[in-house]
Amino acid sequence: MLYNTDVNAREVMAERVNKKNGFKITKDDIYITQGVIPAMWLSIQNSGAKPGDEIVVTDPMYFPFFVAVETCNMKPTYWKIHEEDGYKFNIESLKKAVNKKTKLIFVCNPHNPSGRVMTKEELKGIADIAVDNKINIMVDELWDDIVFDGRKHVSLATLSPEVADLTVTSWGISKTWGLPGLQCGYLTATPKTMEGLKKHAKGVLRGTSTLGIAASIAALDRHGEYWIRDIMNQLTKVRGIATKRFTEMGCTVPELQGTYLMFPKFNVKMTHEELYKLIQEKAKVGLGTGTEFGPEGEMHLRMTIATSEAILGEALDRIEKVLKTVK
Ligand SMILES: Cc1ncc(COP(=O)(O)O)c(C=O)c1O
């Protein structure tokens, strides 16, 4: 019998990451946070970075990573990934981006907003650079269940004990389970790093709510398999529809390998701001503005496609209709 306690939740979380991600940890190697976002701040605090030190972020990237860098008075170093290059993570560019002032590399895999799932070679490349230069890593694996076409998600920290020693890996229940409001995340790190994280978190981060704990136990302990299978079936359907429709509208559509976030590039003769406003105000469809994710997001808009075919179809019809008025 599992009770809704922090201890039981950590047991279930450790079991989940051992089974799914290939870790070999116990409940004592898990720390519960209020979602993945606090793990970004915590990793910066624990990296030993001083104001002005550098943190690698990809461009584009989920914008709270940029916010964490800014609020801690660190300097972001942009590791650019390009749509024309299929958003490959170019290891030679990462090598050029790091220097003596680099204290942390932020990794998001599966990647928001590009939808890329990193290959084992890319992850090895990141691991080698981090180990050679003794740079800490924080990897956000929140989307690791949402991976298409039989791809396998690989956890960076499982590649070697050396990289595990430098890495904080974070997960949560907000995406697979659609429960962002419960603000429940969990992270793991090797014991020495964990000790540092707990010191920094003390008195600032207070785990999460009882509801978040109860929901994690219910989701991760027993109900996972059928839920994930069924949402992946639905997401595969809507991914096909959205890819086809955006392509027909003349957009460049990056291959969605993971996540349920589409990041089409609109090939229209107007500014990014005009495009965003047009779709929001005339089509009345709320998409994420691409530039929020970094300069590489210019002329991209981000759409969450996790919905029914009917709702998705309606949104796409409205976007198509307003685009026709400007071409
Ligand atoms: C990559 C990524 N990390 C973190 C979050 C936020 O996660 P949480 O709600 O667990 O803080 C999101 C939400 O969109 C996300 O896409």
The ligand as a MOL file (V3000), in Angstrom:
LIG
                    3D

  0  0  0     0  0            999 V3000
M  V30 BEGIN CTAB
M  V30 COUNTS 16 16 0 0 0
M  V30 BEGIN ATOM
M  V30 1 C 11.1510 21.8810 -21.6740 0
M  V30 2 C 10.2620 22.3140 -20.5560 0
M  V30 3 N 10.7620 22.3700 -19.3170 0
M  V30 4 C 9.9990 22.7590 -18.2720 0
M  V30 5 C 8.6720 23.1260 -18.4570 0
M  V30 6 C 7.8820 23.5390 -17.2740 0
M  V30 7 O 7.7700 22.4270 -16.4670 0
M  V30 8 P 7.1440 22.4410 -15.0160 0
M  V30 9 O 5.7080 22.7610 -15.1790 0
M  V30 10 O 7.3760 21.0600 -14.5050 0
M  V30 11 O 7.9200 23.4580 -14.2300 0
M  V30 12 C 8.1260 23.0790 -19.7490 0
M  V30 13 C 6.7300 23.4920 -20.0020 0
M  V30 14 O 6.3500 23.8220 -21.1080 0
M  V30 15 C 8.9450 22.6490 -20.8170 0
M  V30 16 O 8.4750 22.5640 -22.0670 0
M  V30 END ATOM
M  V30 BEGIN BOND
M  V30 1 1 1 2
M  V30 2 1 2 3
M  V30 3 2 2 15
M  V30 4 2 3 4
M  V30 5 1 4 5
M  V30 6 1 5 6
M  V30 7 2 5 12
M  V30 8 1 6 7
M  V30 9 1 7 8
M  V30 10 2 8 9
M  V30 11 1 8 10
M  V30 12 1 8 11
M  V30 13 1 12 13
M  V30 14 1 12 15
M  V30 15 2 13 14
M  V30 16 1 15 16
M  V30 END BOND
M  V30 END CTAB
M  END
